[in-house]
Amino acid sequence: MSADIGKRLQDTRKRRGMTQRQLASESGVSLSLIRKVEQGERADTRLETARRLAQAMRVPTTNLIADHEDAPEAAPGADDRWEAVRHALVASVRADGVTEEPTVGGVRDALESALPIFSGDRFAELSVILPPLLRDADLIAGSGQEGRAVRVRLSQLTGWLLTQTRQFEAADIALSRSLEESSDRLQAAATVSTQCCSCCGAVGCLRQGSWQRGGRMRPSLAFRGRPRRS
């Protein structure tokens, strides 16, 4: 996560008229961790933690983890925007040395809060939120069935998004992982449907602008079976 999160956190907290101690009390994040983040000692802050801090200050999580300077909107198929997402899908993640481990509940809540961003095609926000969310999901996947279920759902949604934005190779990685780990038949069927769309796009079946004119998969299919709390 960006090293500038400390400055963004401090600026936002001060604009909200909150002390570090008040923010710690409202967010449930330790005072010592908030101090370390603001001092630039913790640039690797988890998305789960950033979300709790943002909620306490009543601002979007992306206000803390991404630059919000005016910039031209990249085309859906632009490669650079999704580089960090592609890397997060294939990079090895180890818990060794992690001082702030994600929790299943925290990652699940972060995923649920991101659903409107997926369904709203808010690509700029997704390109920022997904890399740390994918890494956290990888870490909790080894904790048991609940952790794996969260990663299956996130992988499916990521594959759906990457299919819509024509990142077909990366979409196949995400969808294949979701399909391999899924224990829910309905969810697996939705994943296969998305995977078929990705394959068609990759081999050029969606030609001459048909993708834009109506070839997009309906979000209702990809968002069927949202994560449920146990």
N, C-alpha and C positions, 0 to 999 in steps of 0.2 A: 504494500500500500504506500501511497505517496508520502515522502518525508515531510511534506507541507501540512499534513493533517494536524500537527501540533499548533501551528499558527492559525489554521482555520478554526480549530477548536477554541483556542484562546479568544480570537476575535468574536466568534459567535457567542461564546459564554459572556463576554463583556457587554456585547450589544443587548443580550437578554438580561443584563443586570444581575448576574449570578456569580457568587463566589465559587471557588473550587470546592469548598466544603458543601455548599448547597447543591452543586451539580452532583457530587458524590452521593449525597443523600437521596436526591431525586432519581438518579439513574441506577443506583446499586453498584456502580463501579467504584473501586477503592480510590480514596483520595491520593494515595501514593502513585497509583497508575495514571490518574489524571495529570498529576504533576510531571511525571516522566514523559507522557505524551506531549504535553505543552512545551516541555524543555527540549524536545527533539530526541529524547533518549529511546523512544519506542515507535519507530517508523513502521514496525510490522504489526500494528494494532489490528486485531481481528475485526472482521465485518460485524460480527455479533456485538462486540463492544462499541464500535462506532454507531451502530443502530441504537443501542441503549442510550448512548450519550445524546444522539440526535433527537430521540423521542423525548428525553427529559427537557430539551431546549425547544421542542416543538418545531423542528426544522427537518427537511428531507435528509436522509442519510448521505445522499450524494453531495450535499453542501459541505460535508466534512472530508469526503474522500476524493473529490474531483474538482478541477478548475472549472469555474463558471464564467470565464471570459467569453465574450461573443466570438463565435467561430462559425465558418460556413458549415452547413449540415452536409456530411459526407453521403454519397450515394449508398443505398443499401448493400451493394456488392463490393464496396471499397474494402480492400484487404487490410490496410493498416489499422483500421478501427478494431478489428477482431484478432489482431496478433496476440494480445495478452490472453484472450479467451482460448485460442488454439494452443498456446503454450501450456495453459493450466490443464487442458485436457490430456496432455501427454507427459507432463512433467511428473517425476517421482516426488511424492510427499512423504516426509518422515516426521514422526512426533518427537524424535530425539532433539532435545534442546529447546523445545517449544515451552515457553514460560507461561503462556496464556492459551490453554487448550480450549477449543470450541466444545460446546455441549450439543447434544442431539436436540434438546428443546430450543436452544438459541438459534441453531441453524435452521430448524423447521420454521420457527417464527420469522426469520429473515426471508426464507423462501416464500412463505405465505404473504408477507408484506410486499414482495416483488411481483406477485401475480398481476396486479393492475399495470405494472410497467411492461410486462410481457404482452398482455392483451392490448395495450395501447401503442405497441410498436415504438416505444421510446428508446430507440437504438443507442443514443449517446449515453443514457443512464445505464442501460444494460451492459454496454461495453466496459463500464467502470465497475459495476457491482458484481458481474459474473466471475471474474478471475479469483478474487478472494473467497467468494461463496463456493466455487468449485473446489478450491483447496481445502476449505473447512469441511466440505462434504466428504472429501476423500479421507480426512482424518477421522471423522466419526463413523465412517463405513465399517471400520474394524471393531466397533464397540458392540455390535449385535444387529439383530434384525431391524430394529427401529432406525438405526443409523443407515443401514443399507437401503431401507425404504425411502429415506429422504434423498439419498444419492440417486436412486433409480428415478425418482420424480424430477429431480433437478436435471439429470442427464437427458430425460425425455424432453423437457421444456427447452433445454439448450439446443438439442438437436432440431427441434421445431423452429427455433429462432434462426439457427444457422442455415436451415433449409430455405427459409423465407429470404434470407440475405445472400443466398447463393454460395455459401461457404460449404460446398457439398462434401469435401473430404473430411472436414472437421465435424460436420453434421453426422456423417456415418460413424465416426468414432464415438460420439456421444450416444447416438441411438443404439449402436451395437452393445455398448456397455449397459444401457438401460434394459435392453431386451434380454441380455444374458443373466442379469441379476433380478429381473422382475419375477414375482411370485403371484401377481395378479393378472388374470387372463384378459380382463377388459383393458387394463393399462398396457399390456403387451400388444393387444390388437391395435390400439391407438399408435403405439410406437412403430409397429410394422407398417401402418398406413402412412405415417410420416416418412419412414425409410423408403417406401416406394416412391413418394413424391421427390425425395432427394435423389434417388437413382435416376428417375426420369429427367430431372434437371441436369444431372451430371452427364448424361449421354446425349443431351440436346433435344429431348422430346418436347420441351417447352420453347417453341421457336417464335420468332417475329413478334415479340412483345406479348405473347399470350399470357405470360406470367403476370404482367401488370394488368392485363385486361380481365383477368378472372381466374388465373391458374393458381392463385394462393389458396392454401388449405384453410378451411374455416377454423378460427381459433377455438371454437367450441369443442372441436374434436381433440385438439391438443390439450385443452384444459379440463377435460373430463377426469373426474376422480381426483380432486385436489387432496393434498395431504390432510389427514385427520389426526387430531390428538387422540392418543390412546387413553 
